Amino acid sequence: MAAQAVSLLREVARLEAPLEELRALQSVVQAVPLHELREQAAELRLRPLFSLLNQNNRC
């Protein structure tokens, strides 16, 4: 399940308007046990996600 979160995060980084993908990412991350996310944290590239969150264009 954590691998799915990593995959969605990579997809979000490539898109201009990833609202649907961000919603899917939220659902997946909430369903993954925290220890699984920690194990894969090294693979997560969060800069694109935080960049999207910091945009003024909120939907």
KOLLUM-183347 format. One line per 8 residues: their letters; for each residue x, y, z of N, C-alpha, C, O. Coordinates in pm, whole numbers, padded with zeros to 5 digits. Layout:
REM KOLLUM-183347
a	X/Y/Z/X/Y/Z/X/Y/Z/X/Y/Z; ...;
//
This chain:
REM KOLLUM-183347
maaqavsl	00083/-00120/00000/00000/00000/00000/00087/00126/00000/00053/00224/-00066; 00198/00124/00073/00287/00240/00073/00346/00263/-00065/00370/00377/-00104; 00369/00155/-00138/00421/00168/-00274/00322/00243/-00363/00362/00318/-00452; 00195/00224/-00338/00092/00296/-00414/00100/00445/-00384/00083/00528/-00474; 00125/00480/-00259/00140/00621/-00222/00259/00683/-00293/00251/00795/-00343; 00370/00610/-00299/00489/00658/-00369/00460/00677/-00517/00501/00777/-00577; 00389/00583/-00576/00354/00592/-00717/00265/00713/-00744/00287/00787/-00840; 00165/00735/-00661/00076/00851/-00678/00152/00981/-00660/00126/01078/-00732;
lrevarle	00245/00985/-00566/00323/01106/-00544/00407/01139/-00667/00420/01255/-00704; 00464/01038/-00729/00541/01060/-00853/00451/01113/-00963/00490/01201/-01039; 00330/01059/-00973/00235/01103/-01075/00194/01248/-01052/00187/01326/-01147; 00168/01284/-00928/00128/01420/-00893/00236/01520/-00933/00205/01630/-00979; 00361/01482/-00917/00472/01572/-00948/00478/01607/-01097/00534/01710/-01133; 00421/01523/-01183/00428/01546/-01328/00309/01624/-01383/00312/01666/-01499; 00207/01644/-01304/00084/01704/-01355/00072/01852/-01320/00125/01897/-01218; 00003/01926/-01405/-00020/02068/-01378/-00138/02089/-01284/-00133/02177/-01197;
apleelra	-00243/02010/-01299/-00363/02025/-01218/-00401/01888/-01159/-00493/01823/-01209; -00331/01846/-01056/-00347/01710/-01006/-00450/01692/-00895/-00432/01609/-00807; -00558/01769/-00897/-00654/01764/-00788/-00707/01623/-00763/-00713/01578/-00648; -00744/01553/-00867/-00798/01417/-00852/-00691/01323/-00794/-00720/01240/-00708; -00569/01337/-00842/-00461/01253/-00794/-00427/01284/-00648/-00394/01193/-00571; -00435/01411/-00610/-00411/01448/-00470/-00517/01387/-00378/-00486/01343/-00267; -00640/01384/-00425/-00746/01321/-00344/-00721/01171/-00330/-00741/01114/-00222; -00678/01107/-00437/-00645/00965/-00431/-00527/00941/-00337/-00526/00846/-00260;
lqsvvqav	-00428/01028/-00344/-00311/01017/-00258/-00352/01030/-00111/-00303/00955/-00026; -00439/01123/-00082/-00487/01140/00055/-00553/01013/00106/-00526/00969/00218; -00638/00954/00025/-00707/00832/00066/-00610/00718/00091/-00622/00644/00189; -00512/00704/00002/-00415/00596/00016/-00329/00617/00140/-00308/00523/00217; -00280/00737/00159/-00192/00765/00273/-00266/00741/00404/-00207/00690/00500; -00391/00777/00411/-00468/00756/00534/-00490/00608/00563/-00509/00571/00679; -00487/00524/00461/-00510/00381/00479/-00383/00302/00509/-00390/00187/00551; -00267/00363/00487/-00140/00293/00505/-00095/00305/00651/-00096/00415/00708;
plhelreq	-00055/00193/00711/00001/00201/00846/00125/00290/00848/00205/00288/00755; 00140/00367/00953/00248/00464/00963/00386/00399/00947/00475/00458/00886; 00404/00280/01002/00536/00215/00992/00572/00184/00846/00690/00186/00810; 00472/00154/00763/00500/00130/00621/00544/00257/00551/00634/00254/00467; 00481/00368/00585/00522/00496/00525/00664/00532/00568/00743/00580/00487; 00695/00508/00692/00831/00538/00741/00935/00456/00665/01043/00507/00633; 00904/00329/00637/00998/00243/00567/01029/00295/00427/01140/00277/00377; 00934/00360/00365/00952/00408/00228/00976/00558/00222/00979/00616/00113;
aaelrlrp	00994/00621/00336/01009/00766/00340/01128/00815/00257/01123/00925/00202; 01233/00735/00248/01349/00775/00170/01315/00792/00023/01376/00873/-00047; 01218/00717/-00026/01178/00725/-00167/01084/00841/-00195/01069/00883/-00310; 01021/00893/-00095/00921/00998/-00115/00988/01131/-00149/01079/01175/-00079; 00943/01191/-00254/00990/01324/-00292/00874/01420/-00267/00781/01429/-00347; 00882/01488/-00156/00769/01570/-00111/00771/01714/-00162/00671/01784/-00150; 00882/01758/-00216/00890/01896/-00262/00779/01931/-00361/00716/02036/-00345; 00751/01848/-00463/00641/01883/-00555/00506/01891/-00485/00422/01974/-00520;
lfsllnqn	00485/01805/-00387/00358/01807/-00315/00343/01937/-00236/00238/02001/-00240; 00448/01976/-00163/00441/02099/-00086/00433/02221/-00177/00372/02322/-00140; 00493/02213/-00293/00482/02322/-00389/00337/02340/-00432/00288/02453/-00441; 00269/02229/-00457/00127/02236/-00494/00043/02291/-00379/-00050/02369/-00402; 00075/02251/-00258/-00001/02297/-00143/00018/02446/-00117/-00069/02511/-00059; 00131/02500/-00159/00161/02641/-00135/00107/02734/-00243/00117/02856/-00229; 00051/02679/-00349/-00003/02762/-00456/-00125/02838/-00406/-00200/02789/-00322; -00143/02957/-00458/-00260/03038/-00422/-00386/02994/-00492/-00496/03032/-00451;
nrc	-00374/02914/-00598/-00490/02869/-00674/-00554/02750/-00604/-00518/02636/-00632; -00644/02774/-00517/-00711/02667/-00442/-00842/02632/-00512/-00914/02721/-00557; -00870/02504/-00520/-00995/02461/-00585/-01099/02427/-00480/-01211/02389/-00514;
//
